[in-house]
Amino acid sequence: MIIAESSEHYRMITQNDHGDLAGQFAAHWGNEEFARLRPYSSMVLAAEAHDNGWWDWDVYPSVDDNGIPLPFTRTPREIRSQFYGKGIDNVITRDLYAGLMVSMHGVGLPQKRYGTMPSMVDRQDEFSQRFIGDREPTHKGMLDKIRKMEQYAGMDSQEQIWFNYLMMQVFDRLSLFFCSNFDLTTVPATGAHTAGKGYYGPSIKPTPV
């Protein structure tokens, strides 16, 4: 659940709705100056469904001891570890390339988006580390299968895989920004988290074009 707080109320946005917006960004990426995504349908699906594992948690939103709605950033890691992998497996059954992207996204998050977002917390708790240890080794086998599939020919190099991973982060962060309803004029460009706003600045780096 994404919680957007104002002086009068909370706005609660499910991760699936956040994913829908990320998918729309992916679907419309590209113009006369730079190319759209490749493989297109796989990347749109990955952006759209990258957080679908949160559904069982989001339909029963929780509050903390003070009655404040619990956002995704404060969801206990031991609880998150129980459902996040199910979402990855859901995507894998639909599209292997999309599944690889979603798994890389999930594994990269506790590692500061694979080092591309230094302001994030480097998760060293046992649940995050177990998730990384279970999921990351599966990526090689998935990529080996992808390289044998004709529809992904020319889109399976390490450079293309990394390019697409970075694009996943762009769509995720764009959607999070708008779902969280932050004002660009008040969000710090750098520095520590301020009410969670250290995630968001006036630019998203790196953004490959």
C-alpha positions in Angstrom: 0.0 0.0 0.0 1.2 3.5 -0.9 0.1 6.1 1.5 -0.2 9.7 0.4 -0.8 11.9 3.4 -2.3 15.4 3.5 -3.2 17.6 6.4 -6.8 16.2 6.3 -6.7 12.7 5.1 -4.7 9.6 3.9 -5.0 8.4 0.3 -4.3 4.7 0.0 -3.2 3.3 -3.3 -2.7 -0.4 -3.9 0.5 -1.7 -5.4 -1.5 -3.1 -8.3 -2.8 0.4 -9.1 0.8 1.7 -8.8 1.8 -1.1 -11.2 -0.9 -0.1 -13.6 0.5 3.4 -13.8 4.0 2.1 -14.3 2.7 -0.1 -17.1 1.2 2.9 -18.8 4.5 4.7 -18.6 6.2 1.7 -20.2 3.6 1.3 -22.9 4.0 5.0 -24.0 7.8 5.1 -23.7 9.7 6.1 -26.9 9.2 8.8 -29.5 10.8 10.0 -32.8 14.1 10.6 -30.9 14.5 7.3 -29.1 13.2 3.8 -29.4 10.4 2.2 -27.5 11.1 -0.8 -25.3 12.3 -4.2 -26.6 10.8 -6.8 -26.1 7.8 -4.4 -26.0 5.0 -6.6 -24.6 7.3 -8.3 -22.1 8.5 -5.0 -20.7 5.0 -3.5 -20.5 3.8 -6.6 -18.6 6.8 -6.5 -16.3 6.2 -2.8 -15.4 2.5 -3.4 -15.0 2.7 -6.6 -12.9 6.0 -6.0 -10.9 4.2 -5.6 -7.6 1.3 -8.0 -8.0 2.5 -10.1 -5.1 1.3 -7.4 -2.7 -2.4 -8.0 -3.5 -3.1 -10.3 -0.5 -1.5 -7.8 1.8 -3.1 -4.7 0.3 -6.7 -6.0 0.5 -6.3 -6.0 4.3 -4.4 -2.8 5.0 -2.8 -2.6 8.4 -2.2 0.2 10.9 0.6 0.7 13.4 0.2 1.0 17.2 -0.7 4.7 16.7 -3.4 3.9 14.2 -1.4 5.3 11.3 -1.8 3.3 8.0 1.2 1.2 7.3 2.9 2.1 3.9 4.9 -0.4 1.9 8.1 1.0 3.1 7.3 0.0 6.7 5.8 -3.4 6.0 7.8 -5.9 8.1 10.4 -7.7 6.0 9.4 -11.1 7.4 5.8 -10.5 6.2 6.9 -9.1 2.8 9.1 -12.2 2.3 6.0 -14.4 2.5 4.2 -13.0 -0.5 6.7 -11.1 -2.7 8.1 -14.2 -4.4 4.6 -15.4 -5.3 4.1 -12.3 -7.4 7.4 -13.0 -9.3 6.2 -16.6 -10.0 2.9 -15.3 -11.3 4.7 -13.2 -13.9 7.1 -16.0 -14.8 4.2 -18.3 -15.8 2.9 -15.6 -18.2 6.1 -14.4 -19.8 9.6 -15.6 -18.9 11.4 -12.4 -20.0 9.0 -10.3 -17.9 9.5 -12.7 -15.1 13.2 -12.2 -15.2 12.8 -8.4 -15.1 10.4 -8.6 -12.1 12.7 -11.0 -10.3 15.7 -8.7 -10.9 13.6 -5.8 -9.7 12.7 -7.6 -6.5 16.2 -8.8 -5.8 17.7 -5.4 -6.6 15.4 -3.4 -4.2 17.1 -4.6 -1.0 20.4 -3.9 -2.6 19.7 -0.2 -3.4 18.3 -1.1 -6.8 21.6 -2.9 -7.5 23.5 0.2 -6.4 21.7 2.6 -8.7 19.9 4.5 -5.9 22.4 5.3 -3.1 19.7 7.0 -1.0 17.9 3.7 -0.3 18.6 1.4 2.7 20.9 -1.5 2.1 18.8 -4.4 3.6 20.9 -6.7 5.7 18.1 -8.4 7.7 17.8 -12.1 7.5 14.6 -12.1 5.5 15.9 -9.8 2.8 19.2 -11.8 2.6 17.3 -15.1 2.4 15.1 -13.7 -0.4 18.2 -12.6 -2.4 19.9 -15.9 -1.8 16.9 -17.9 -3.0 16.0 -15.7 -6.0 19.2 -14.3 -7.5 20.7 -17.7 -8.5 17.6 -18.4 -10.6 18.3 -15.5 -13.0 21.1 -17.4 -14.9 18.8 -20.3 -15.6 16.0 -18.0 -16.8 18.4 -16.1 -19.0 19.7 -19.4 -20.5 16.1 -20.4 -21.4 15.4 -16.9 -22.9 18.5 -17.2 -25.1 17.0 -20.3 -26.7 13.6 -18.6 -27.4 13.3 -17.2 -30.9 11.0 -14.3 -29.9 13.8 -12.8 -27.8 16.6 -13.0 -30.3 18.7 -9.9 -30.2 17.2 -8.9 -26.8 19.1 -11.3 -24.6 22.6 -9.7 -24.3 23.8 -8.6 -20.9 23.8 -5.0 -22.1 20.1 -5.2 -23.2 19.1 -7.0 -20.0 20.7 -4.3 -17.9 19.2 -1.6 -20.0 15.7 -3.1 -19.4 16.4 -3.5 -15.7 17.2 0.2 -15.5 14.0 1.1 -17.4 12.0 -1.0 -14.9 13.4 1.3 -12.2 12.4 4.4 -14.1 8.8 3.3 -14.5 8.6 2.1 -10.9 10.0 5.4 -9.5 7.9 7.6 -11.9 4.8 5.8 -10.7 5.8 6.0 -7.0 6.4 9.7 -7.3 2.9 10.5 -8.7 1.2 8.0 -6.5 2.8 9.5 -3.4 1.7 13.0 -4.6 5.0 14.7 -3.8 5.5 18.4 -4.9 8.7 18.8 -6.9 9.2 22.2 -5.4 9.5 20.8 -1.8 11.3 17.5 -2.5 15.0 17.5 -1.8 17.2 16.6 -4.7 19.7 14.9 -2.5 20.3 14.0 1.1 18.7 11.9 3.8 15.1 10.7 3.7 12.6 13.3 4.8 9.3 11.6 5.6 10.3 9.1 3.0 11.0 11.8 0.4 14.7 10.9 0.0 13.4 8.5 -2.6 12.3 11.3 -4.8 14.1 14.2 -6.5 13.7 16.3 -9.6 15.4 13.6 -11.7 15.7 9.9 -12.0 19.2 8.5 -12.6 20.3 6.5 -14.4 17.7 6.8 -17.2 18.9 5.1 -20.4 17.7 6.5 -23.7 
